[in-house]
């Protein structure tokens, strides 16, 4: 049908002012949205409310264009600033990954795992932990972690959830009072499929073969969804299963940071003070910090390279063999701490199921039950070949540096490698249940009660043994003169198990980790009035818990394998289960160009499994996450008003309200005081009031202006609140400890913008936003009573008890606690989002595009606030060109994010050093062709991700100091999909 829109002077003037596109007004025209003969179904109801998305016109598009049409309608119908991605049909989302789908939305930045898979999202200039993620309007938490992540904050991994189970994803960038709090940057809600989304009997199936260019393996995935509703329209059921069998294949480079030489007085040409050994390292010779690379005092016998054994390596010696450099330059010469090639391979399997039941006994009653279960099993063989820089004894010869003191070329004598082989075994489970009801009352059924309960639980069990064996000493040729990583080579054949590998300097580890997260809650919302004009009141209760436990039995395993049945050093002597003489038989050539271990034989011959199962608990996990737990109980109350009126004969919609929340936290964690391990329990609580205001005004027939103001919160990082108590002096007067009383991050937000709807799915929009955020933390000192420390007096040493007694005893004495405290400063984030969605049927029938751009600037005021929020790109853009006609569909998408800071300063003890991520763009292809004449009208589908094989790369301080680089490869997916 024909969608007309007014070409009024006001319409063009506003769109021009908003978008700087005067030519767009001339492009305004009547357009036929028809691209196929299939009439679209009504979009599903928005999660957490009974309000259906308003359809502006009869929509006669299908497939991906129908998904865009629904998104456009939902945006126009919203009062606040929100974006929604819709499924093309039940079980058919526009992307293969939920995080990838969200990445198409303006202001959304994707965090990827090292295999390129979308993992978390960040919104509008803040990290992933500032995003609140909900499932059908209810809080969730996941226990999973990525291949190289700790995940001990509030992020939610999205790769556990199959896209086939969901009908829409909504990103709310401005809150309403009825919305759950917790996301300073925004709230993401995932709405799962229900039977009445598509009444009748339907079965959807899909099967697919995936091939990755790095693993060079082909693996299957598939899903089946079935739904049924009875003829009376009173009851429906939906069931679905989805399964993935994939092969991991990643190769790359890692540095684990960069460092410089820690020169001695002799090597620096300085005279030590009286009584100070000349082999000490003076700070005057390492003014820029670092110093983890220790050049030997004398040339060792293992040096080679024609050097004379026993010669003193002093300042003159270093200058003579590194001509053109000064001692200051040598002391600042940056090399990788562990320059290593890395290769990962393994299986990543996931099985999931969904069930939804709906009962509608009358027009005034609607009951539902949603459940979801997902289980992932992952095995990874991770191997790396490490050139030892940190704590090593390499001797530099002929070094060349650039203007930033990054070593561009050198010969390193007395160099040594070690193999690190780690076979991960990981299992993750997630389960959720979500019953609810919507009831209508009153003579006109204008009183609505929504009630909902929810519970989720997630488990993680991960074992990660590691094996380190060392190479003979050698001479290394090091080049970093261009390219995306350094080149490191030596005469050794590092893929030869018989090279002469040994245990000297090696080790083994048994390190396991277990996590449990769970949430449960309930909410009730009572609405007086119809959907556009009403007063709502409501309450919610949410409880969230998380526990991280670490286990370590490394010493016992090392005693068996390489300590010769005793002693404290792994030397592979007689009595070892795997002595040096037998070590080569446990090694084999590896797929990465260097050796790997025969893991099955290695573990089976060394009592690994018994020692793994009996591993004692420790205070931290091998991922670096702190052990401990947190329980939060959140109680919220709100009142909200929605109104619609006419202003200057134009519709104005208003939403305003206030939310009041209380939070009670119980933090537990292990501490070791004087060799005794015990569990501490700390409590805290706080209350906050969160007002919100949203208004949307239709200033012209097809132009909507919006304004929003709000206050939002994100609760503090749980890892910064865990006890981790230690005394740093014998009198128990000074201690270090986590801070359970950290206040939440609070943000005052203002958003202004609007959209011009150009017909069909097309619109052009611009949004300006500002956030003023407090709650960042710095190291500080709190003076508190000893009894508030949570440490029993009886657990202290006698000298510590005496110190307390001298200060009045445990009931009166105070302790200075070094801890994280909230800073007084604020972080200001200002940004711009622009989007243009445009069908181009007048040019080519079925053609269209969408493109959006986000720019973010950050500044800080006051003390203790980072200059930037880490992990946020200042510029983001993505675009999609799509074409759909009859049975054929093609879509080409490109996403790009600017380079960005991803860590704080002082990395590896070098004050100026931060980690940065390179700018990166990714091109994806999606195509399908429907065989309409066959039963179920099957579609042949082709999806290609990372079409141009882009790497993931981060750097250390300088662009040519590669921190890590991963090549996840290109993935090609060919499949079939149909519906009965």
SULMO-V51260 format. One line per field, one symbol per residue. phi: phi as a letter, one per 30 degrees, with the letter a starting at -180 (. if undefined). psi: psi as a letter, one per 30 degrees, with the letter a starting at -180 (. if undefined). burial: I if it has 16 or more other ideal C-beta (glycine too) atoms within 10 Angstrom, else O. A space follows every 50 residues. Layout:
# SULMO-V51260
phi: ???
psi: ???
burial: ???
This chain:
# SULMO-V51260
phi: .cccbdcdddedddddddcibdddddddadbcddbacddddddddddibc ddddddbdcccbidddededddddddddcccbbbccddaeibcdbdbddd dddddeicccccdddiddbbbcbhibdddccdcbchicdbbccdbddbbc hcccdbdcddcddddccabcccdbccdddddkcddlbccccddbdddbej cbbcbabaccbcdddhbcbcbaabbbbbbdddicbabbbabbbbbbcdbb blbbchjbbbdcddeddciccdeeicddddcdddcbdciiidccdddbdd dddihiddejddccedddddcbdjccdddddcdcbddbdbdbbbblcbcb bbbbbbbbbbdadcbbcbbcbbbbbbbbbbccbbccddcdhcbdcdbidb bcdciddcaaccdhcbcbdccbcdbbbbbbbbbbdaabbcbjdchccbcc babaabbbbbbbcbdbbbbccddaccccbbckjcadcbbaddcdccdcdj dbdeicabbcbbbbbbbabaaabbbcccjddcbabbbabbbbbbbbbcbc bbbdddddeddbciilicbdbidejddbdedceddccaecdcjbdbcdde deddcbiddddddcdddbdacddjdddkbbbcccbbbbbbbbbbbcbhib dbcbbbabbcbbbcbbcbadbcchicdbccbbbaaabbcbdbbbbbbddb ebbccbbbbabbbbdddeddcdehdbccbdchcbbcadcdcddddbbcbb bblabcccjiddabbbbcbbbbccjdcbdbbccbdedddicdeddddedd ddddddcjiddbdcbdcdadbddddbccbbabbbbbcbdbdddbejdabb bbbbbbbbbbbicicddbddibddbbabbbcbbbahdcbbbbbbbbbdda dbaddidhiceddbcbcddbbbcbbbbabccddceihdcdcbbbchechd dcbbbcibdccddabbcdicccbcabbabc
psi: lkjkkkhleeeeeeeeeefhiefeeffklkkjfkflfkkklkllkkkglg kkkkkelkkgllbeeeeeeeeeeeeefleajlkkkkkelkgjlflfkeee efffkkfkkkkklfgfkkellkkhgllffgkkkljhgkklkkfllafhle hgbglkkfgfjkfffkfkkkjjfkllffkklfjeflkkkjjlklegfila kkkklkkkkkkkfefhlkllllkkkklkklffgfklkkklkkkkjlkkjk laklfhllllkikleeffglkllkfkkfgljkffghfgabgfjjkleljl fgeaggljkfkkjaeeeeeegikflleeeefgkklkeijkkkkklakjkk kllkkkkkkiflfgkjkljklkkkkkkkkkjjkkjkkjekglhkjkkhkk lafggkkfklkjlhlklkkjkjjkkkkkkkklkilllkkklleghgkkkk kkllklkkkkkkkilkkkkllllakkjkkhglafllkkllfkjfgjfgfg klfjfallkjklkkkkkklklllkkkkjllefjlkklllkkkkkkkkkkk kkheeeeeeeeggggalgkjfgakfkeileffeffgllklfgglllliee eeefgggeeeeefgklllfllfffkkkalkkkjkkkklkkkklklkjhgk kkkkklakkkkkkkkjkklkkjjhfkklkkkkllllkkkjlkkkkkkifl egkkkkkkklkllklljefffkdhkkkglfghfklklljfgkllkkkkkk kkalkjjgkbgklklkkklkkjklglllkakkjlkefffgkkefflleee eeeeefgglfffklkjjklklklfllkkkklkkkkjkjkhffekkfkllk klkkkkkkllkakgkkflklgkkfkklllkklkkkcfkkkkkkkkkklll kgllahkhgjefklkkklkkkkkkkkllkkifflkghkkkkkkkkheghk lkklljelfgikelkkjfakkkjkakklk.
burial: OOIOIOOOOOIIOIIOOIIOIOOIIOOIOOIOIIIIOOOIOOIIIIIIIO OOIOOOOOIIIIIIIIIIIIIIIIIIIIIIIIIIIIIIIIIIIIIIIIII IIIIIIIIIIIIIIIIIIIIIIIIIIIIIIIIIIIIIIIIIIIIIIIOIO IIIIIIIIIIIIIIIIIIIIIIIIIIIIIIIIIIIIIIIIIIIIIIIIOO OIIIIIOIOIIIOIIOOOIOIIIIIIIOIOOOOOIIIIIIIIOIOIIIII IIIIIIIIIIIIIIIIIIOIOOOOOOOOOOIIOOIIOIIIIIIIIIOOII OOIIIOIOOOOOIIIOIIOOIIOOIOIOOIIIIIIIIIIIIIIIIIOIII OIIIIIIIOIOOOOOIIIIIOIOIIIOIOIIIIIIIIIIIOIIIIIIOII IOOOIIIOOIIIIIIIIIIIIIIIIIOIIIOIIIIIOIIIOOOOOOOIOI IIIIIIIIIIOIIIIIIIIIIOIIIIOIOIOOOOIIOIOIOIOIIOIOIO IIIOIIIIIIIIIIIIIIIIIIIOIIIOIOOOOIOIIIOIOIIIIIIIII IIIIOIIIIIIIIIOOOOOIIIIOOIIIIIOOIIOIIOOIOIOIIIIOIO OIIOOIOIOOIIOOIOOIIIIIIOIIIIIIIIIIIIOIOIOIIOOOOOOI OIIIIIIOIIIOIOIIIIIIIOIOOOOOOIOIOIOIOIOIOIIIIIIIII OIIIIIIIIIIIIIIIIIIIIIIIIOIOOOIIIOIOIIIIIIIIIIIOII IOIIIIIIIIIIIIIIIOIOIIIIIIIOOOOIOOOIOOIIIOIOOIOOOI IOIIOOOOOIOOIIIOIIIIIIIOIIIOIIIIIIIIIIIIIOOOOIIIII IIIIIIOIOIOOOOIIOIIIIIIIOIIIIIOIIIOOOOIIIIIIIIIIII IIIOOOIIIIOOIIIIIIOIOIIIOIIIOIOOOOOOOIIOIOIIIIIOOI IIIIIIIIOIIIIIIIIIIIIIIOIIIIIO
